[in-house]
Amino acid sequence: MSSTTSPDAAPGAPVADPKLQAVLDSLAGTLGDALVGSDLGGGELCVRVERSAWRSAVTFLKEHEGFEYFCFLSGIDWMPSVDAATRYEKIWGEVEEEGIDSDEESPDQEEALAEAAEAESEVVSTTMTTGVAGGDSRFQVFCRVYSIAQHVGVTLKADLADDDPAVESLTPIFRGADWHEREAWEMYGFNFVGHPGLRHLYLPGEFEGYPLRKDFPLLAREVKPWPGLVNVEAMPEEPEAAPAEVAPAEV
């Protein structure tokens, strides 16, 4: 069997695994135009599909190609991060102008936080570069499945709309996707249609925002008390040791 390389592979790049090339060809024949990107570089296969083909692509890999092991699912936010110093300066510049007290809840505090978040968004670059297999949106969902018989894995990705990052749940295919989708829902705000019960794993129910999004104001915990913060009673101080008595010198 002859080996092939990815069409976009540079000269001298690693040779693509023939088994993965066959999987890619099979997927392309099944999904047609719904397969919008792929990469076979480095001995790995990454496939990007239309959001509408997300569940059907995973179903095909499991039922027809033998990828019966679900590894994980997560999300990506391709919004570029800003320099930490710039982030700090912009956010706290707005907050300090308001002169708010972090121990108080007031309309002034809420207004200052809103202005700080706006200041942060202004310094975020509009230039967005996506990763392997490309992308056309800020948010992507991705998962990895593995064929134990063939000893190869496939990573699938799908673009999600910025204003409605939703996709079909994989729980009808892999029950193990339940926990992973709950985490992505909680941390990225992705909605998984058909999931049996999206609910919090880590954060309290009243928590606002999505911590793994690039525009989440990380420094807000310094202005608004972090939900997990509790008053910890200090350890009792140990009594000071009495000074040792010095025996009188013999005459």
C-alpha positions in Angstrom: 0.0 0.0 0.0 1.5 3.3 -1.0 1.7 6.2 1.5 0.3 9.6 0.8 0.8 13.0 2.3 -1.6 15.8 3.0 -2.1 18.0 -0.1 -1.0 21.0 1.8 2.1 19.3 3.4 5.4 21.0 2.9 8.3 19.1 1.3 9.9 16.8 3.9 6.8 16.8 6.1 5.9 13.5 7.8 4.1 10.9 5.6 0.4 10.6 6.3 -0.9 7.3 7.8 -2.6 5.3 5.0 -5.3 4.2 7.4 -6.1 7.9 8.2 -6.1 8.8 4.6 -8.7 6.0 4.0 -10.8 7.4 6.8 -10.6 10.9 5.4 -11.6 9.7 1.9 -14.5 7.8 3.4 -15.7 10.8 5.4 -15.4 13.0 2.4 -17.5 10.6 0.3 -20.2 10.5 3.0 -20.3 14.2 4.1 -19.7 15.8 0.8 -19.6 19.6 1.1 -20.3 19.4 4.8 -16.6 18.5 5.2 -15.1 21.9 5.0 -11.5 21.4 6.2 -9.0 18.6 7.0 -5.3 18.1 7.9 -3.2 15.0 7.8 0.0 16.5 8.9 2.2 14.9 11.6 0.5 11.5 11.4 -2.8 12.9 12.8 -6.1 13.5 11.2 -8.1 16.6 12.0 -11.4 17.2 10.2 -13.6 20.3 10.3 -17.2 19.8 9.5 -20.3 22.0 9.2 -22.2 22.4 12.4 -25.2 20.6 10.9 -23.0 17.6 10.2 -21.4 17.4 13.7 -23.4 14.5 15.1 -23.7 12.6 11.8 -19.9 12.7 11.3 -19.3 11.3 14.8 -22.0 8.7 14.2 -20.4 7.6 10.9 -16.9 7.3 12.5 -18.3 5.1 15.2 -20.7 2.9 13.3 -18.9 2.5 10.0 -15.2 3.2 10.7 -14.8 1.5 14.1 -14.0 4.6 16.2 -15.7 3.3 19.3 -13.7 5.0 22.0 -14.6 8.6 22.9 -11.6 10.5 24.3 -12.8 14.0 25.1 -14.8 17.1 24.0 -14.0 20.7 24.6 -14.2 24.2 23.1 -11.9 26.8 21.6 -12.1 30.6 21.6 -9.9 32.0 18.9 -10.2 35.6 20.1 -6.7 36.8 20.5 -5.5 37.3 24.0 -4.2 40.8 25.0 -1.0 41.6 26.6 -1.3 41.1 30.4 0.1 44.5 31.2 -2.3 46.2 28.8 -5.2 44.3 30.2 -4.3 45.3 33.7 -3.8 48.9 32.9 -7.0 49.3 30.9 -9.2 47.5 33.4 -7.9 49.0 36.6 -7.6 52.4 35.0 -11.4 52.4 34.6 -12.0 50.9 38.1 -9.7 53.3 39.9 -11.4 56.3 38.3 -14.7 55.2 39.9 -13.0 54.8 43.3 -15.2 51.8 44.2 -14.9 49.8 47.3 -14.5 46.0 46.6 -16.3 45.3 50.0 -19.5 47.0 48.9 -22.2 46.1 46.4 -23.6 49.3 44.8 -24.8 50.6 41.4 -21.5 52.5 41.1 -19.6 49.2 41.4 -21.7 47.6 38.7 -21.2 50.5 36.4 -17.4 50.5 37.0 -17.3 46.8 36.2 -19.2 47.3 33.0 -16.9 50.1 32.0 -13.8 47.9 32.8 -15.2 45.1 30.6 -15.8 47.5 27.8 -12.2 48.9 28.1 -10.9 45.3 27.9 -12.9 44.6 24.8 -11.4 47.7 23.1 -7.8 46.4 23.4 -8.6 43.0 22.0 -7.3 42.7 18.4 -9.8 42.1 15.7 -7.2 39.8 13.9 -8.1 36.2 14.4 -6.1 33.2 13.3 -7.5 29.7 13.7 -5.6 26.5 14.0 -5.4 23.1 12.3 -8.0 22.5 9.6 -8.9 26.2 9.7 -12.0 28.0 10.9 -14.4 30.8 10.1 -15.7 31.7 13.5 -14.5 32.7 16.9 -15.8 29.6 18.6 -15.2 26.0 17.8 -16.2 22.8 19.4 -14.0 19.8 19.0 -13.8 16.1 20.1 -11.5 13.2 19.6 -12.5 9.6 18.9 -10.2 6.6 18.7 -10.1 3.2 16.9 -8.7 0.6 19.2 -8.5 -1.9 16.4 -6.7 0.4 14.0 -4.7 2.3 16.7 -5.5 5.7 15.2 -7.5 8.7 16.3 -9.5 11.4 14.6 -10.1 14.9 15.9 -13.3 16.6 14.7 -14.1 20.3 14.8 -17.1 22.5 14.0 -17.5 26.2 13.8 -20.1 27.8 16.1 -21.9 31.0 15.7 -20.6 33.9 17.9 -24.1 34.9 18.9 -25.5 31.4 19.3 -22.8 28.8 19.9 -25.0 25.7 19.7 -24.5 22.2 18.3 -26.1 18.8 18.6 -25.2 16.8 21.7 -23.1 13.6 21.2 -24.6 11.9 24.3 -27.0 9.7 22.2 -23.8 8.3 20.5 -21.3 8.4 23.4 -22.7 8.6 27.0 -19.2 9.7 28.1 -19.8 13.0 26.3 -22.2 14.0 29.0 -19.6 15.4 31.5 -17.5 17.0 28.7 -20.5 18.9 27.2 -21.6 20.1 30.7 -18.1 21.5 31.2 -18.0 23.2 27.8 -21.5 24.6 28.4 -20.4 26.0 31.8 -17.0 27.4 30.8 -17.6 28.5 27.2 -21.4 29.0 27.1 -21.9 26.4 24.3 -25.3 24.9 24.1 -25.6 21.2 23.3 -29.0 20.5 21.8 -30.5 17.2 23.1 -28.3 16.9 26.1 -30.2 15.2 29.0 -29.4 17.9 31.6 -26.9 20.8 31.2 -26.1 21.9 34.7 -23.1 23.3 36.6 -20.1 21.2 37.5 -17.8 23.6 39.2 -19.4 27.0 39.5 -22.3 28.2 41.7 -25.6 28.6 39.9 -25.6 32.4 40.2 -22.2 32.7 38.6 -22.1 35.3 35.7 -20.1 34.8 32.6 -18.0 32.0 31.0 -14.4 31.8 32.5 -12.7 30.2 29.5 -13.8 32.8 27.0 -11.0 35.2 26.1 -13.1 38.3 27.0 -13.9 37.1 30.5 -12.6 39.7 32.9 -10.2 37.7 35.0 -9.4 40.6 37.3 -13.1 40.9 38.3 -12.4 38.7 41.2 -10.3 41.5 42.8 -13.3 43.9 42.5 -16.2 41.6 43.0 -15.6 38.8 45.6 -14.9 35.4 44.0 -17.9 33.1 44.5 -15.7 30.4 46.0 -14.0 32.7 48.5 -14.8 31.8 52.1 -13.7 33.3 55.4 -11.0 31.0 56.7 -10.3 31.2 60.5 -6.7 31.8 61.2 -4.8 29.1 63.0 -4.2 29.9 66.7 -0.8 31.3 67.3 1.6 29.1 69.2 2.7 30.5 72.6 6.1 31.9 72.6 8.7 29.7 74.3 9.9 30.9 77.6 13.5 31.9 77.6 15.8 29.2 78.9 17.1 29.8 82.4 20.9 30.2 82.6 22.5 28.4 85.5 24.7 30.7 87.7 28.3 30.2 87.1 30.3 28.3 89.7 32.7 30.3 91.8 
